[in-house]
Amino acid sequence: MQEHPYLRVVSFRREGTVKTKQETVMDVSRRNLILGNPFIMKGDTEEERTRVIRQYRRVIEEDFEHKGEKFYACVGIARQVLCGESIALSCWCAPKACHADVIREKVLYLCTEEGRQLWETTA
């Protein structure tokens, strides 16, 4: 997925993708009880990484269908992005594939005209 000037995924690790001074960091690691990925990898393989991301995607998509807490957390981020705030979604995985990539995808969708209709009519 292409970089968006106001929303990207960064790492807590020094050797990972780091935030800039202009970005607001949003912790989406397991410490975040709403957006954190509760699915734990059983080994450091790409297959395991794919498995837990796939599980997370199912959960967040179901939450979006019911406009649950993950949906509204993403709406909050979308509002910030639409106001021009630069957001760095931070987790430990980046730059490897991460559930934060799924969150980013969902937020960017909510920033589109079609996505905005989902929350502007319910907010």
Phi, psi and chi 1 to 4 in degrees:
 res  aa     phi    psi   chi1   chi2   chi3   chi4
   1 MET       -  141.4 -178.6  175.4  -88.1      -
   2 GLN   -68.7  151.6 -131.0  177.1  -22.0      -
   3 GLU   -69.4  141.1  -83.5  -62.9  -54.5      -
   4 HIS  -105.5  137.4 -173.8  -80.5      -      -
   5 PRO   -61.1  -19.4   17.6  -26.9      -      -
   6 TYR  -115.3    1.7  -59.7  115.1      -      -
   7 LEU  -149.4  120.3 -177.9   64.9      -      -
   8 ARG  -150.0  167.1   54.9 -170.1 -156.4  111.0
   9 VAL  -101.0  131.3  176.0      -      -      -
  10 VAL  -128.9  172.6  -61.4      -      -      -
  11 SER  -113.1  149.3  178.7      -      -      -
  12 PHE   -75.1  -20.4  -77.1  116.8      -      -
  13 ARG   -74.5  142.9  -61.1  177.4 -163.7  -82.2
  14 ARG   -60.4  -38.0  -98.4 -173.0  -94.4 -128.8
  15 GLU   -84.0   -1.7   65.9  -83.5    5.6      -
  16 GLY   -89.4 -170.0      -      -      -      -
  17 THR   -70.1  126.0  -49.5      -      -      -
  18 VAL  -107.4  156.8  -64.1      -      -      -
  19 LYS   -76.5  160.5   75.3  168.2 -141.6   68.9
  20 THR   -98.9  168.3   65.1      -      -      -
  21 LYS   -63.7  -26.5  -70.1 -180.0 -177.4  177.4
  22 GLN   -82.4   -9.2  -63.0   80.6   20.8      -
  23 GLU   -93.6  142.0  -69.8  174.0  -45.8      -
  24 THR   -89.5  125.5  -60.1      -      -      -
  25 VAL   -87.2  130.8  174.3      -      -      -
  26 MET  -116.9  115.3  -59.3 -161.0   95.6      -
  27 ASP   -73.8  114.6 -179.0  -12.2      -      -
  28 VAL  -114.8   20.5  -65.4      -      -      -
  29 SER   -73.6 -174.4   72.0      -      -      -
  30 ARG   -61.0  -18.1  -77.9 -165.9 -173.8   86.3
  31 ARG   -65.3  -24.7  -68.3 -177.7  -67.6 -140.7
  32 ASN   -84.3  107.9 -176.5  -42.3      -      -
  33 LEU   -68.8  -17.5  -61.3  178.6      -      -
  34 ILE   -95.8  -51.3  -63.7  172.4      -      -
  35 LEU   -99.4   -8.4  -68.1  175.7      -      -
  36 GLY   -65.8  152.8      -      -      -      -
  37 ASN   -87.3  113.3 -171.0  -11.0      -      -
  38 PRO   -77.2   -9.6   30.9  -35.6      -      -
  39 PHE   -86.9  124.8  -56.3  103.9      -      -
  40 ILE  -100.6  135.3  -62.7  171.7      -      -
  41 MET   -70.3  138.4  -69.0  175.9   58.2      -
  42 LYS  -104.1   56.5  -63.1  176.9  174.7  110.9
  43 GLY   128.5  153.9      -      -      -      -
  44 ASP   -96.6   65.5 -168.8   19.5      -      -
  45 THR  -118.2  159.6   65.3      -      -      -
  46 GLU   -65.7  -32.6  -73.6  -51.4  -54.0      -
  47 GLU   -63.2  -43.3  -68.6   79.2   19.0      -
  48 GLU   -65.6  -42.1  -91.2  -57.8  -69.3      -
  49 ARG   -60.2  -45.2 -175.2  172.6  -55.1  -75.2
  50 THR   -62.4  -41.2  -60.4      -      -      -
  51 ARG   -60.8  -48.7 -179.4 -173.3   66.1   79.9
  52 VAL   -71.7  -31.0  -62.6      -      -      -
  53 ILE   -69.1  -41.4  -67.4  169.5      -      -
  54 ARG   -61.1  -43.2 -172.4  178.7  -48.0  121.2
  55 GLN   -62.7  -42.7  -74.0  179.0  -60.3      -
  56 TYR   -63.1  -42.8 -175.4   81.1      -      -
  57 ARG   -57.8  -43.3 -179.5  178.1  -65.1  -79.6
  58 ARG   -59.4  -44.6  -83.3 -169.3 -136.6  117.4
  59 VAL   -65.2  -45.2  166.6      -      -      -
  60 ILE   -70.4  -34.8 -161.5  168.5      -      -
  61 GLU   -66.6  -40.0  -74.4  175.4   -4.6      -
  62 GLU   -64.3  -41.6 -176.5  175.9  -50.3      -
  63 ASP   -61.5  -41.1 -176.2   89.4      -      -
  64 PHE   -63.7  -38.7  -95.8   54.8      -      -
  65 GLU   -59.8  -35.2  -75.3  178.0   27.2      -
  66 HIS  -101.2    6.0  -56.8  -64.6      -      -
  67 LYS    49.5   58.1  -67.8 -170.0  170.0   82.4
  68 GLY   -88.7 -164.2      -      -      -      -
  69 GLU   -67.5  -32.0   60.6 -173.5    0.5      -
  70 LYS   -67.5  -41.4  -70.4  176.6 -174.7    2.0
  71 PHE   -56.2  -51.8  171.8   80.5      -      -
  72 TYR   -70.1  -29.2  -77.5  105.2      -      -
  73 ALA   -65.0  -41.5      -      -      -      -
  74 CYS   -68.8  -35.3  -72.1      -      -      -
  75 VAL   -60.4  -42.4  166.0      -      -      -
  76 GLY   -59.8  -41.6      -      -      -      -
  77 ILE   -68.0  -41.4  -61.3  168.2      -      -
  78 ALA   -59.1  -41.3      -      -      -      -
  79 ARG   -60.3  -43.0  -72.5  176.4 -168.8 -108.4
  80 GLN   -63.3  -43.9  -69.7  175.4  -87.8      -
  81 VAL   -62.2  -44.7  169.3      -      -      -
  82 LEU   -65.3  -24.1  -71.4  168.5      -      -
  83 CYS   -84.9    0.9  -72.0      -      -      -
  84 GLY    93.1    6.4      -      -      -      -
  85 GLU   -76.5  137.3 -171.2  171.8  -15.4      -
  86 SER   -87.9  121.3  -66.7      -      -      -
  87 ILE  -114.5  134.7  -55.1  -67.4      -      -
  88 ALA  -114.2  111.3      -      -      -      -
  89 LEU   -80.3  116.7  -58.5  173.4      -      -
  90 SER  -111.2  130.6 -169.0      -      -      -
  91 CYS  -144.0  178.7 -167.3      -      -      -
  92 TRP   -87.2  -18.7  -66.4   97.4      -      -
  93 CYS   -75.6  -40.0  -55.8      -      -      -
  94 ALA   -52.8  140.0      -      -      -      -
  95 PRO   -89.2    6.8   31.5  -33.5      -      -
  96 LYS   -71.1  165.1  -66.4  179.6 -179.6  178.1
  97 ALA   -54.7  142.8      -      -      -      -
  98 CYS  -151.9  154.9  178.9      -      -      -
  99 HIS   -61.8  -23.1   79.9  -72.4      -      -
 100 ALA   -62.7  -27.5      -      -      -      -
 101 ASP   -64.3  -36.2  -61.7  -44.2      -      -
 102 VAL   -67.8  -43.6  176.2      -      -      -
 103 ILE   -60.4  -45.7  -63.5  167.3      -      -
 104 ARG   -57.9  -45.5 -179.1  178.9 -179.1  -81.4
 105 GLU   -58.9  -45.3  176.5 -174.5  -50.6      -
 106 LYS   -65.2  -43.1  -66.7  -65.4 -172.5 -176.5
 107 VAL   -63.7  -44.7  169.8      -      -      -
 108 LEU   -62.4  -35.9  -69.2  178.1      -      -
 109 TYR   -63.0  -43.9  172.5   71.5      -      -
 110 LEU   -64.6  -17.5  -69.0  171.3      -      -
 111 CYS   -84.5  -13.1  -70.3      -      -      -
 112 THR   -78.2  165.3   66.6      -      -      -
 113 GLU   -58.8  -45.1 -169.8  172.8  -35.5      -
 114 GLU   -62.8  -45.3 -179.4 -178.3   -8.7      -
 115 GLY   -65.4  -37.7      -      -      -      -
 116 ARG   -63.0  -30.4  -72.0  175.0   69.4  166.8
 117 GLN   -63.1  -27.8  -70.4  176.7   10.9      -
 118 LEU   -65.9  -38.0  -68.1  176.0      -      -
 119 TRP  -106.9  -24.8   56.7  -90.1      -      -
 120 GLU   -69.7  -25.4  -73.1 -178.6  -23.8      -
 121 THR   -85.2  -14.4   57.5      -      -      -
 122 THR  -110.5  -10.0   61.0      -      -      -
 123 ALA   -79.8      -      -      -      -      -
